[in-house]
Amino acid sequence: MSENTELRGDVTELLGAIADALDLPVPSIREGDDHKFQRLLVDRATNVWVAVSVLLQQPGSGALEDTIAYVRRHTADHPVTYTPFEPSEQGRPGTGVVA
């Protein structure tokens, strides 16, 4: 991802935290992984929405830095718990995927 030099550094950092929170690997085809992926994505998206909404309602000194820290902390506290998709799984016996 290229850096946008037209935005203030702290705004770019907030957008980076948001992008990191929502950048989830595609789930494997194993049972339950899709559901775990969807729950995590909804959880992280809701957290980002709340954080940005609060920031917009209460802009002020330190609020942007606090929002960045909050989004990053929530993202770290809610890691990926499903198996990410591996392209090499395609066509292997027992995977249920036909090449």
C-alpha positions as CSV (number, residue, x, y, z in Angstrom):
1,M,0.0,0.0,0.0
2,S,1.5,3.4,-0.9
3,E,1.6,6.2,1.6
4,N,-0.7,9.2,1.0
5,T,1.3,12.3,1.6
6,E,-1.6,14.7,1.4
7,L,-3.0,13.6,4.8
8,R,-1.7,14.5,8.2
9,G,0.5,11.8,9.7
10,D,-2.0,11.0,12.5
11,V,-4.9,10.7,10.0
12,T,-2.8,8.3,7.9
13,E,-2.0,6.3,11.0
14,L,-5.7,6.0,11.9
15,L,-6.5,4.9,8.4
16,G,-3.7,2.3,8.6
17,A,-5.1,1.0,11.9
18,I,-8.6,0.7,10.3
19,A,-7.1,-1.1,7.3
20,D,-5.2,-3.5,9.5
21,A,-8.3,-4.2,11.6
22,L,-10.3,-5.1,8.5
23,D,-7.6,-6.9,6.6
24,L,-8.5,-10.5,7.4
25,P,-7.2,-13.6,5.5
26,V,-9.8,-15.6,3.6
27,P,-10.9,-18.6,5.7
28,S,-10.2,-22.2,4.8
29,I,-13.0,-24.5,3.6
30,R,-12.9,-26.3,6.9
31,E,-16.2,-26.5,8.7
32,G,-16.8,-23.5,11.0
33,D,-14.0,-21.3,9.6
34,D,-16.3,-19.2,7.4
35,H,-18.5,-18.5,10.4
36,K,-15.5,-17.6,12.6
37,F,-14.3,-15.3,9.8
38,Q,-17.7,-13.6,9.5
39,R,-18.0,-13.1,13.3
40,L,-14.5,-11.6,13.5
41,L,-15.1,-9.3,10.5
42,V,-18.4,-8.0,12.0
43,D,-16.8,-7.6,15.4
44,R,-13.8,-5.6,14.1
45,A,-16.0,-3.5,11.7
46,T,-18.4,-2.7,14.5
47,N,-15.4,-1.7,16.7
48,V,-14.0,0.6,14.0
49,W,-17.4,2.2,13.5
50,V,-17.9,2.9,17.2
51,A,-14.3,4.3,17.5
52,V,-14.7,6.6,14.5
53,S,-18.2,7.7,15.6
54,V,-17.0,8.7,19.0
55,L,-14.0,10.5,17.5
56,L,-16.4,12.5,15.2
57,Q,-18.7,13.4,18.1
58,Q,-15.9,14.5,20.4
59,P,-13.0,15.8,18.3
60,G,-10.3,17.4,20.4
61,S,-6.9,17.2,21.7
62,G,-5.6,13.7,22.0
63,A,-8.8,12.1,20.7
64,L,-7.2,11.0,17.4
65,E,-4.3,9.3,19.2
66,D,-6.7,7.6,21.6
67,T,-8.8,6.3,18.8
68,I,-5.8,4.9,17.0
69,A,-4.6,3.2,20.2
70,Y,-8.1,1.8,20.8
71,V,-8.5,0.4,17.3
72,R,-5.1,-1.2,17.4
73,R,-5.6,-2.7,20.9
74,H,-9.0,-4.1,20.0
75,T,-7.5,-5.6,16.8
76,A,-4.7,-7.2,18.8
77,D,-7.2,-8.5,21.5
78,H,-9.3,-10.2,18.8
79,P,-6.9,-12.2,16.6
80,V,-7.7,-14.6,13.8
81,T,-8.9,-17.8,15.3
82,Y,-9.7,-19.7,12.1
83,T,-7.5,-21.4,9.6
84,P,-6.7,-19.2,6.7
85,F,-7.2,-20.6,3.2
86,E,-4.1,-22.1,1.6
87,P,-4.1,-22.2,-2.2
88,S,-2.1,-25.5,-2.0
89,E,-5.2,-27.1,-0.4
90,Q,-6.9,-27.2,-3.8
91,G,-7.2,-30.6,-5.3
92,R,-5.6,-32.5,-2.4
93,P,-7.3,-35.7,-1.3
94,G,-9.6,-35.2,1.6
95,T,-10.1,-31.5,1.2
96,G,-13.3,-31.7,-0.7
97,V,-12.0,-29.4,-3.4
98,V,-11.7,-30.5,-7.0
99,A,-8.9,-28.9,-9.0
